[in-house]
Amino acid sequence: MNANGLEAVLQKDYEVNVEKYFRKGWATLQPSFGPMVGFFLVTCLINVVLAFIPVVGQIASALISAPLGAGYTFVVLAILRGQSFEFNDFFKGLSNKYFLQLFLISLVGGLLIALGFLLLLIPGIYLSVSYVFAVQFAVDWDLEFFQALEASRKLVSRQWLQVFVLLILIGLMNILGVLLLGVGIFVTAPLSICILVSLYNDIAGNTLSSATEEA
């Protein structure tokens, strides 16, 4: 981790241009449409299979959900940085290097958000938005889970309302995807990640990172 570089990133000013990042997300998705949609289908099938396994399936699903979902980040960062990728890269989050920290981001972040909702609702909403880039910071800057949560919170807090609006619009897009006979979500879900990672990469990407290049 480049501590000085990270601190400089967290102090940067930025703007969230919604139209720009929807366009950029779509431009990122198009050349990798097959693998991105294919991976979404694979994750859906894995979750369906695990749902039919009593207790053990539920535990396994909770354990792998965040590390598996992080696969999009590895691939989208590679695309944005002009690097090649293989389908296996979608499963990097399950490797020993990343698994524990990604799981803890999901667990601890989820608990903090839940606590925030239980207390006054507003802290829960604040943290839900603030932690949106925690996974990206973990894999791109090689941070431990709490460092990644805090880095995301500090960055998002500089333009919290703008990020919140972007997330609302992404949520509405996914609702529309579900309403389109459920098929649209196979496009809108990967597109959502492309939008968010594109924003992350522009404002906080670690250009010296080799996270997307490792086998």
Secondary structure, DSSP 4 states (H G I P E B T S, - for coil): --HHHHHHHHT------HHHHHHHHHHHHGGGHHHHHHHHHHHHHHHHHHHTSTTHHHHHHHHHHHHHHTHHHHHHHHHHTT----GGGGGGGGSTTTHHHHHHHHHHHHHHHHHHHHHTSHHHHHHHHHTTTHHHHHHHTT--HHHHHHHHHHHHHTTHHHHHHHHHHHHHHHHHHHHTTTTTHHHHHHHHHHHHHHHHHHHH--TT--TTT--
